[in-house]
Amino acid sequence: MAVTLFFLTIGIWISCVLSDPWLVTGFAGFWGLVLWIRMKKPAVCIFWGVLSLTIVAGILWNQAFPEPDPRPGLYQVYEVRTGYVLAANGSSRILYQDREANIHDELYIENLEPLTGLKNLHLFDFADSMAAKGVRWRGTGYIRTASDSLQGRLMRYVRNSPAKMAAFYGIREKDSLLVKAGLPVLAFLMVFENLLRRRMKPNAVHFCLLPPAILWGWLFLWPAALMRWVLFRLIRLSGLQPLAAWSVSVLLFLILKPEKVASFSLVFPALLQLCSITRRRSCTRYLMALLQILYFGSLSCTLIGGYSLLRLLSAASFALAFFDISLEIEWMLPEIPIPAAPVLLVVAAILLLRYKIMQKHPQLLLCSLLIMPFSPYLDPFFHVYMLDIGQGDCTLVVEPFCRSAVMIDAAGNLYRDNAESVILPFLEATGIRKLDALIVSHEDFDHVGAVEAVQDGISVHTVIRDPTQPVPVEYPMLNLLPDRTSPDENEGSLLTYFSYDGHGYFWPGDAGVLTEELLMDTFASLPVTVLKAGHHGSSSASSPSFLEWLDPDLVLLSAGRNNRYGHPSPEVISSLQSMNTARFCTAESGMIHLASWHGFLFLETAEGQVSCLSTPAGR
């Protein structure tokens, strides 16, 4: 019975994480097959089928009848984070940016706007993380009434202590694995529990620890890890076996905190406890490494010491916080950036061979994780990434096996540091350690504003501003019409043309109609598969005659959401529609990624669109 409940719980948990009706339906069929192979009980499979249909029906219902958009009015703060709070009015939830607001404060919201942000592959998307919590709007207004509740007064009391805010609430300026893994109070309770078990029976330990844990959770807003810890021990008091108690506690948590279904503070401690229950403690360090890579794209050197070291550090940080001492050992240790995607492939392959290899050689999993930093040098695809940078341009071109990496433009932004928030983190996430060239199409801020910051953050072999300067790569990458004279800076943009795997790519900067006419007069034809529309899709470029002459298979547009210039222009969109030319814009799709291999050309976007644009036979 306990095993059946466990498998059903895992199925429900994964279905809630997927949250897409088609994905849930596909997973339901796969998990039904797993249940049949594992248990051979038709009743269990039928029950799982009914349960899956109920979950899919619930998802479809929520999509057909979404929550109404929030309206201005009174909202109460229910969660406080670094630099912002979340507030609710009935079922409506909003984000409010204020460092002074406390729990249960009453806000008067005057204006509301959709919560949007830059969407780039491999990078954290704040808007998506908020949407997972049911928060899709940002409000502006003022604090109408400060909370008089005990929790509110307590938060105001510790607000000036960074150590207490980090240990008690998980609120700190710099993220820490100690906090991400579940607030340090959980580690303190676990260390204290181990000490008590040496002198007391298990039930006596639970009776001793549960009252202070419940009181702490009520006072400090029930962190996810602590809530599941309390639920598990309350259920254990009923006499259920550990595995059954674990399953029931997870199910109850999903009901009480559905927005935390995929949070690291739930997944991390829950799976570690599962390793302990199933007596697979040897898997703990591998699981810790895998989860950190999947969630944060890096491997902390703290994890080398294993779970015991992490738990002791967490417990120590909690105890020291009472004396306003902040423990910073963990994040002072270096982290190794590791892309998550290849890790998943390697782990999946190893799990398929689990019964042949893993039982005798579990170290293979750790070894596979350690070679992941070198995965870019094992990648046979040619990559073109057009970053979602807002209103501006930034493209990264990476040769197979990371033989070269070239960036075309690095846009600046007046309201954020694009290099720090997007460009450098993306280079780190993809394993790029240096740039062979950074091509500056022209000196407009939305093309060159982050160049110096990129140079400060990563080794750049050469910055190319002169169209006659060669690009140091082995495949064709040229600046067309290098000797032309231009009436203005936009028309003088470097015209970058490169080709690989039989596909041509043309990046014209902000060059307009005059340059396009000169290109048509100079070249009989220009083999182009992918065109980045000139001047962000402005009507000053991409004339109908030029588009017809070039005849690209795909047109990419780089523009900011709701930009004040109206890019891309309706005229350009109309021309592309009349030609039946595929187009993607960063304002709608986020980052656009092209990958080619021996004539195959694939496309994916940060919004989830995936397509095969060309095959060798279709060239």
C-alpha positions, -999 to 999 in steps of 0.1 A, spaced: 0 0 0 28 24 9 46 18 -24 14 23 -44 7 56 -26 43 66 -32 41 60 -70 7 78 -72 21 108 -52 51 111 -76 28 110 -106 5 137 -91 36 158 -82 51 157 -117 17 163 -133 13 195 -112 48 206 -122 41 201 -159 8 220 -158 3 217 -195 -27 195 -206 -7 179 -235 24 172 -214 3 159 -185 -16 136 -209 16 122 -224 31 118 -189 -1 101 -177 3 74 -204 39 69 -195 33 67 -158 4 44 -163 28 20 -181 53 23 -152 25 15 -127 15 -16 -147 51 -29 -150 58 -22 -113 26 -34 -97 5 -54 -122 -27 -41 -105 -55 -31 -129 -73 -12 -102 -43 10 -96 -39 18 -133 -76 26 -136 -74 48 -106 -44 66 -120 -63 71 -153 -92 87 -136 -69 108 -115 -50 120 -146 -82 129 -164 -93 149 -134 -59 168 -134 -62 175 -171 -98 186 -168 -88 210 -140 -60 225 -161 -83 230 -191 -110 246 -168 -84 271 -155 -73 279 -190 -109 283 -202 -120 304 -172 -89 322 -159 -90 345 -130 -102 380 -139 -76 408 -142 -70 425 -108 -84 460 -103 -72 490 -83 -82 490 -46 -71 476 -13 -46 447 -11 -30 430 18 6 418 18 10 381 22 46 375 12 77 397 15 108 392 -7 139 412 -14 129 445 -29 92 436 -34 61 422 -18 32 401 -30 -3 413 -20 -38 399 -25 -74 411 -27 -96 380 -27 -82 358 -55 -64 386 -72 -26 387 -66 -2 414 -75 35 424 -71 43 457 -54 78 470 -53 86 485 -19 114 477 5 95 491 35 63 471 32 58 443 58 37 413 61 -1 420 64 4 457 56 -26 472 37 -18 487 3 -39 510 -18 -31 502 -55 -38 530 -79 -25 516 -112 -18 481 -126 2 468 -155 11 433 -168 43 419 -153 67 413 -182 105 409 -185 132 397 -208 130 360 -218 163 343 -225 171 306 -227 191 293 -198 185 324 -177 161 330 -148 128 346 -159 113 366 -131 79 371 -148 75 333 -154 85 326 -117 58 351 -106 32 336 -130 38 302 -114 27 318 -82 -4 332 -98 11 368 -99 9 384 -134 4 421 -126 25 448 -110 8 475 -90 18 510 -79 3 530 -50 11 535 -14 11 518 20 -23 528 35 -21 510 69 9 493 86 0 459 100 -7 456 137 -5 418 137 21 400 157 38 387 126 39 423 111 54 438 143 79 410 145 91 416 109 94 453 116 115 445 147 141 424 128 140 444 96 172 462 103 191 430 109 203 414 76 214 382 94 179 377 110 161 385 78 181 360 59 179 332 86 143 338 97 126 348 64 150 339 36 153 375 26 188 387 16 204 408 -11 226 380 -24 211 345 -29 227 317 -8 224 280 -12 217 278 26 186 298 20 176 283 -13 177 248 3 151 258 29 154 283 56 183 275 81 157 268 109 150 235 92 186 224 94 188 236 130 157 215 139 172 184 121 205 188 140 187 192 172 165 162 164 195 140 158 209 150 193 175 142 210 172 108 193 202 96 212 183 100 245 146 99 236 122 77 216 111 89 181 76 99 192 89 117 222 113 136 199 83 146 177 63 158 206 92 178 218 100 195 185 66 200 169 52 227 192 82 251 187 83 243 150 46 251 146 50 283 166 80 293 145 61 286 113 32 307 124 54 336 134 77 335 104 52 328 76 55 291 71 85 286 48 79 257 24 106 234 37 95 238 73 58 233 65 65 199 48 88 189 77 60 196 102 34 178 81 56 147 78 61 145 115 25 151 124 15 123 100 42 100 115 25 104 149 -6 86 134 15 54 130 19 55 92 51 40 77 78 65 68 72 61 30 35 65 33 38 94 57 62 111 32 37 106 4 7 120 24 28 150 36 37 159 0 0 155 -11 -11 178 17 16 203 10 5 204 -27 -30 212 -15 -20 239 10 8 255 -12 1 247 -48 22 276 -60 53 260 -44 50 227 -64 83 231 -81 102 253 -56 137 243 -47 128 247 -10 103 219 -14 120 196 -40 154 197 -23 145 187 13 117 164 2 139 143 -21 168 142 4 144 129 30 131 103 5 167 91 1 169 87 39 136 69 41 145 45 13 180 40 28 197 54 -3 219 78 16 247 72 -9 226 90 -35 223 122 -14 254 140 -27 246 131 -63 210 143 -59 222 176 -43 246 182 -72 219 174 -98 193 196 -83 216 226 -80 226 223 -116 190 220 -128 178 249 -107 208 273 -108 230 261 -136 261 258 -113 277 235 -89 287 249 -55 320 237 -40 302 235 -7 284 204 -20 317 186 -23 315 182 14 281 166 11 248 170 28 262 169 64 284 199 58 255 219 42 232 210 71 258 221 97 264 254 79 227 260 77 222 253 114 252 274 124 238 304 103 205 301 121 221 301 156 245 330 147 216 351 134 203 356 169 235 375 175 233 394 142 262 375 128 258 365 91 275 333 80 289 339 45 312 309 41 290 292 16 288 318 -11 325 327 -7 334 293 -21 335 291 -59 308 278 -81 313 259 -113 288 269 -141 273 238 -157 245 239 -183 215 220 -173 204 205 -206 234 182 -212 232 171 -176 196 159 -181 207 138 -212 236 122 -194 216 114 -162 188 99 -184 213 77 -202 228 66 -169 194 59 -154 186 37 -184 217 16 -175 210 18 -138 205 -18 -131 237 -28 -150 260 0 -139 247 23 -112 244 -4 -85 280 -13 -88 295 20 -98 274 49 -85 304 72 -89 297 73 -126 269 98 -120 292 122 -102 319 118 -128 293 126 -155 284 158 -137 320 168 -133 326 167 -171 297 189 -178 317 221 -177 334 208 -209 301 201 -227 304 231 -250 335 215 -265 315 184 -273 287 202 -291 286 195 -329 260 222 -337 265 257 -351 246 281 -329 231 316 -335 215 332 -304 196 364 -308 193 376 -272 162 393 -258 179 424 -248 150 449 -249 152 477 -275 185 469 -291 207 442 -307 229 414 -293 236 382 -312 260 354 -303 274 331 -330 291 299 -318 310 274 -340 307 237 -334 328 223 -305 332 259 -294 360 265 -319 350 302 -320 325 326 -305 316 359 -321 292 385 -307 274 410 -330 265 442 -310 259 445 -273 230 468 -266 230 492 -236 199 501 -216 192 532 -195 173 513 -168 195 482 -163 229 469 -169 224 445 -199 259 431 -196 254 422 -159 218 410 -161 217 393 -195 248 390 -217 275 379 -192 251 354 -174 241 339 -207 277 335 -218 285 318 -185 254 296 -188 264 284 -222 300 278 -212 315 306 -233 348 316 -217 360 341 -243 349 359 -274 371 358 -305 354 389 -318 328 415 -308 315 432 -340 300 467 -334 277 475 -363 276 512 -354 279 535 -324 242 539 -314 237 531 -277 212 503 -285 241 485 -303 272 495 -284 261 505 -249 272 473 -232 304 467 -251 328 480 -225 310 461 -197 313 429 -217 350 435 -222 354 439 -185 335 407 -177 350 383 -203 381 381 -225 374 396 -259 402 390 -285 392 419 -308 365 445 -311 357 451 -348 344 486 -357 363 489 -391 345 471 -419 378 462 -435 390 444 -404 389 406 -409 368 385 -385 391 358 -369 371 327 -377 376 299 -401 342 299 -418 330 327 -441 321 358 -420 324 391 -440 315 427 -438 299 435 -471 305 468 -490 334 479 -468 344 509 -489 310 526 -493 303 561 -480 271 567 -462 250 598 -455 244 590 -418 256 566 -391 227 541 -395 234 537 -432 270 532 -424 263 501 -402 286 471 -408 268 446 -429 278 412 -414 273 382 -437 283 347 -426 274 311 -438 277 277 -423 262 242 -431 249 256 -464 229 284 -448 235 321 -452 229 347 -424 227 385 -430 229 410 -401 227 446 -415 226 466 -382 205 497 -387 212 501 -424 182 513 -444 168 515 -478 198 533 -494 221 505 -484 197 479 -495 196 495 -530 234 495 -531 235 458 -522 210 450 -550 231 471 -575 264 454 -564 255 418 -561 235 397 -586 222 376 -557 230 370 -520 222 335 -507 204 342 -474 184 317 -453 181 339 -422 178 377 -423 179 399 -392 156 428 -403 175 461 -405 168 488 -378 147 465 -356 120 462 -383 116 499 -389 100 511 -421 132 528 -430 146 494 -439 134 460 -452 118 474 -483 95 451 -503 119 451 -533 148 441 -511 129 414 -493 118 399 -526 154 401 -540 169 385 -509 141 360 -505 150 347 -470 134 317 -455 133 333 -420 133 369 -408 143 378 -372 134 411 -356 150 424 -324 128 449 -306 117 457 -270 82 450 -257 59 481 -261 88 502 -274 81 538 -281 93 536 -317 66 512 -328 91 485 -339 86 464 -359 66 486 -383 32 474 -397 46 480 -432 75 454 -427 51 429 -411 27 433 -441 55 427 -466 66 396 -448 30 383 -446 25 389 -483 56 368 -491 46 341 -466 80 345 -449 84 331 -415 92 357 -389 100 358 -352 104 389 -330 121 390 -296 93 413 -283 69 384 -288 91 352 -286 120 362 -264 154 349 -273 156 332 -307 180 303 -310 191 288 -344 211 256 -345 224 238 -376 240 205 -383 249 191 -417 222 211 -435 195 207 -408 184 240 -393 164 241 -361 147 270 -343 136 274 -307 125 304 -287 123 313 -251 85 312 -253 87 275 -263 83 276 -301 103 248 -318 107 241 -355 128 224 -381 133 251 -407 154 232 -432 167 197 -440 195 187 -464 170 177 -490 152 210 -487 183 232 -493 
